[in-house]
Amino acid sequence: MTELRAEVDPAQGQPDTITIMLADDHPLLRQALRNVLEKQADFKIIAEAGDGEEAVKLATELVPDVVIMDIGMPKLNGLEATRQIKEKCPRIAILVLTVHDDSEHILGILEAGAAGYLTKSVFGDEVVCAVRGVAAGETVLSPSISQRIIKHALRHIAKPLPLDVGEKITSRELDILRLAAKGLSNKDISLKLDLSLRTVKGHLSEIFSKLNAGSRTEAVITALRAGILTIDDLN
């Protein structure tokens, strides 16, 4: 998957600590994830949840940078838990880790606001890179899957949704948003526009804030619905 890599700007030095919450109803899987993630000096597990209701409660109380979310959980499934968390804390990045790999589940959870989607067949280092990716605002999907999902979502929209972003998207932000919509990574965008990686990340942060989005996919879908982007911008 083309976006499962960590991008570090040397000028920034050591990365900040990424706080993580695990939400899965299988204690053994949570322990396995904890064992993998806690080996990273910049990762800190701050909570675990065994069902969807607990996930929403803890996430909104503790506001971790990343929630690793299963879909099939008791009391409240991962899709609804993701939707509620994103409504209350839109800046939390949610990384789905599940056995489901069909388009319906992928589309549903991304429309609910998840920033990434992995199946439980992935290796530990892929999860580590994915956590860093979603924490940095990346979408953890290949560009082809991202565009297919976005186009599928748009087929069900009767007309563009109005969007009041307060501040307008600047021309530079629009350039970056268009490249992000095509599936380019932060590093590729920085090279194409001759900008530093830090500058690209700063612009993406502003874009997410203006669009009230927590991930690239969510930002692109919102921009498409609002008429800021068109389908042609995905190609």
C-alpha positions as CSV (number, residue, x, y, z in Angstrom):
1,M,0.0,0.0,0.0
2,T,1.6,3.2,-1.2
3,E,0.8,5.3,1.9
4,L,2.0,2.9,4.6
5,R,5.1,4.8,5.4
6,A,6.2,7.3,7.9
7,E,7.4,10.7,6.6
8,V,9.7,12.6,8.9
9,D,11.0,16.1,8.3
10,P,14.7,16.1,9.4
11,A,14.3,19.8,10.3
12,Q,11.7,18.9,13.0
13,G,14.1,16.6,14.9
14,Q,12.4,13.9,17.1
15,P,8.7,13.5,16.5
16,D,6.2,14.4,19.2
17,T,4.6,11.6,21.2
18,I,1.6,10.1,19.5
19,T,-1.1,9.1,22.0
20,I,-3.1,6.0,21.1
21,M,-6.3,4.3,22.2
22,L,-7.1,0.6,21.4
23,A,-10.7,-0.4,20.8
24,D,-11.3,-4.1,20.2
25,D,-13.3,-6.7,22.1
26,H,-10.5,-9.3,22.0
27,P,-8.1,-8.8,24.9
28,L,-5.4,-10.9,23.3
29,L,-5.4,-8.7,20.2
30,R,-5.2,-5.6,22.2
31,Q,-2.2,-7.0,24.1
32,A,-0.6,-8.0,20.8
33,L,-1.1,-4.5,19.5
34,R,0.2,-3.0,22.7
35,N,3.3,-5.1,22.5
36,V,4.1,-3.9,18.9
37,L,3.2,-0.3,19.4
38,E,5.0,0.2,22.8
39,K,8.3,-0.6,21.2
40,Q,8.1,2.8,19.4
41,A,9.6,5.6,21.5
42,D,7.1,8.1,20.2
43,F,4.0,6.0,20.8
44,K,2.0,6.1,24.1
45,I,-1.0,3.8,24.7
46,I,-3.3,5.8,27.0
47,A,-6.4,3.7,27.0
48,E,-8.1,0.4,25.9
49,A,-11.8,-0.2,25.2
50,G,-13.5,-3.5,25.0
51,D,-16.7,-2.3,23.3
52,G,-18.0,0.6,21.2
53,E,-19.7,2.5,24.0
54,E,-16.5,2.4,26.1
55,A,-14.5,3.5,23.1
56,V,-16.7,6.6,22.6
57,K,-16.6,7.5,26.3
58,L,-12.8,7.1,26.7
59,A,-12.0,8.8,23.4
60,T,-14.1,11.9,24.1
61,E,-12.7,12.1,27.7
62,L,-9.0,11.5,26.8
63,V,-8.8,12.8,23.2
64,P,-6.0,10.6,21.9
65,D,-4.2,11.4,18.7
66,V,-5.2,8.0,17.2
67,V,-7.9,5.4,17.9
68,I,-7.3,1.9,16.5
69,M,-10.8,0.7,16.0
70,D,-12.3,-2.7,15.3
71,I,-15.7,-2.8,13.5
72,G,-17.3,-5.8,15.1
73,M,-17.7,-4.9,18.8
74,P,-20.5,-5.4,21.3
75,K,-22.9,-2.6,22.5
76,L,-21.9,-0.3,19.7
77,N,-20.2,-1.3,16.5
78,G,-17.0,0.3,15.2
79,L,-18.8,2.3,12.5
80,E,-21.2,4.0,14.9
81,A,-18.5,4.5,17.5
82,T,-16.3,6.1,14.8
83,R,-19.2,8.4,13.8
84,Q,-19.9,9.5,17.4
85,I,-16.2,10.1,18.2
86,K,-15.7,12.2,15.0
87,E,-18.8,14.2,15.8
88,K,-17.5,15.1,19.2
89,C,-13.8,15.2,18.5
90,P,-13.2,15.7,14.8
91,R,-9.4,16.0,15.1
92,I,-9.0,12.4,16.4
93,A,-7.6,10.2,13.7
94,I,-9.3,6.8,13.6
95,L,-7.5,3.8,12.1
96,V,-9.7,0.8,11.5
97,L,-8.2,-2.6,12.0
98,T,-10.6,-5.4,11.1
99,V,-11.2,-8.7,9.4
100,H,-13.7,-7.2,7.0
101,D,-12.3,-6.2,3.5
102,D,-15.4,-5.6,1.4
103,S,-16.2,-2.3,-0.2
104,E,-19.4,-1.8,1.8
105,H,-17.5,-1.9,5.2
106,I,-14.6,0.2,3.8
107,L,-17.0,2.9,2.4
108,G,-19.2,3.0,5.5
109,I,-16.4,3.5,8.0
110,L,-14.6,6.1,5.9
111,E,-17.8,8.1,5.4
112,A,-18.1,8.0,9.2
113,G,-14.7,9.7,9.3
114,A,-12.0,7.1,9.7
115,A,-8.6,8.1,8.3
116,G,-7.4,4.6,7.5
117,Y,-8.4,1.0,7.0
118,L,-6.3,-2.1,7.5
119,T,-7.2,-5.8,7.7
120,K,-5.9,-7.9,10.6
121,S,-3.7,-9.8,8.2
122,V,-1.2,-6.9,8.2
123,F,2.2,-7.2,9.9
124,G,3.2,-5.2,12.9
125,D,5.4,-2.7,11.1
126,E,2.5,-1.9,8.7
127,V,0.4,-0.9,11.7
128,V,3.2,1.2,13.1
129,C,3.6,3.1,9.8
130,A,-0.2,3.4,9.5
131,V,-0.5,5.0,12.9
132,R,2.2,7.5,12.0
133,G,0.5,8.1,8.7
134,V,-3.0,8.9,10.1
135,A,-1.5,11.0,12.9
136,A,0.2,13.1,10.3
137,G,-3.1,13.5,8.3
138,E,-2.4,10.8,5.7
139,T,-5.0,8.5,4.4
140,V,-3.9,4.9,4.8
141,L,-5.2,3.5,1.6
142,S,-3.7,3.1,-1.9
143,P,-4.6,6.0,-4.2
144,S,-6.7,3.7,-6.5
145,I,-8.8,2.5,-3.6
146,S,-9.2,6.0,-2.2
147,Q,-10.4,7.4,-5.5
148,R,-12.8,4.4,-6.1
149,I,-14.4,4.9,-2.7
150,I,-14.7,8.7,-3.1
151,K,-16.3,8.3,-6.5
152,H,-18.7,5.6,-5.2
153,A,-19.7,7.9,-2.3
154,L,-20.4,10.8,-4.7
155,R,-22.8,8.7,-6.8
156,H,-25.2,8.8,-4.0
157,I,-25.2,12.6,-3.6
158,A,-28.1,14.3,-5.4
159,K,-26.5,17.7,-5.3
160,P,-23.5,19.4,-3.8
161,L,-23.8,20.3,-0.1
162,P,-23.3,23.9,0.9
163,L,-20.2,24.6,3.0
164,D,-19.5,27.5,5.3
165,V,-15.8,27.3,6.1
166,G,-15.5,30.8,7.5
167,E,-12.2,31.4,5.9
168,K,-11.8,30.7,2.2
169,I,-9.5,27.9,1.0
170,T,-6.5,29.7,-0.4
171,S,-5.0,29.0,-3.9
172,R,-2.0,27.2,-2.3
173,E,-4.3,25.1,-0.1
174,L,-6.4,24.2,-3.2
175,D,-3.2,23.1,-5.0
176,I,-2.3,20.8,-2.1
177,L,-5.9,19.5,-1.7
178,R,-6.0,18.6,-5.4
179,L,-2.8,16.7,-5.2
180,A,-3.9,15.0,-2.0
181,A,-7.1,14.0,-3.9
182,K,-5.0,12.3,-6.6
183,G,-3.4,10.2,-3.8
184,L,0.0,11.9,-3.6
185,S,1.8,11.6,-0.2
186,N,2.9,14.6,1.8
187,K,6.5,14.0,0.5
188,D,5.4,13.8,-3.1
189,I,3.4,17.0,-2.7
190,S,6.3,18.8,-1.2
191,L,8.6,17.7,-4.1
192,K,6.0,18.6,-6.8
193,L,5.3,22.1,-5.3
194,D,8.9,22.7,-4.2
195,L,7.7,23.1,-0.6
196,S,9.2,21.8,2.7
197,L,7.4,18.8,4.2
198,R,6.7,20.9,7.3
199,T,5.0,23.5,5.1
200,V,2.8,20.9,3.3
201,K,1.8,19.4,6.7
202,G,0.9,22.9,7.9
203,H,-1.3,23.6,4.9
204,L,-3.0,20.3,5.3
205,S,-3.7,21.1,8.9
206,E,-5.3,24.4,7.9
207,I,-7.4,22.6,5.2
208,F,-8.6,20.0,7.8
209,S,-9.5,22.8,10.2
210,K,-11.4,24.8,7.5
211,L,-13.3,21.7,6.3
212,N,-13.8,20.3,9.8
213,A,-12.1,17.1,8.6
214,G,-9.9,14.6,10.4
215,S,-8.3,12.9,7.4
216,R,-7.5,13.4,3.7
217,T,-10.4,11.2,2.6
218,E,-12.9,13.1,4.7
219,A,-11.5,16.4,3.5
220,V,-11.7,15.4,-0.2
221,I,-15.2,14.1,0.2
222,T,-16.3,17.3,1.9
223,A,-14.6,19.4,-0.7
224,L,-16.2,17.5,-3.5
225,R,-19.7,17.8,-1.9
226,A,-19.2,21.5,-1.5
227,G,-18.0,22.0,-5.1
228,I,-14.5,23.0,-4.1
229,L,-13.1,20.0,-6.0
230,T,-14.6,18.2,-9.0
231,I,-14.3,14.6,-10.2
232,D,-11.7,15.8,-12.7
233,D,-9.5,16.7,-9.8
234,L,-9.2,13.0,-8.9
235,N,-7.7,12.0,-12.2
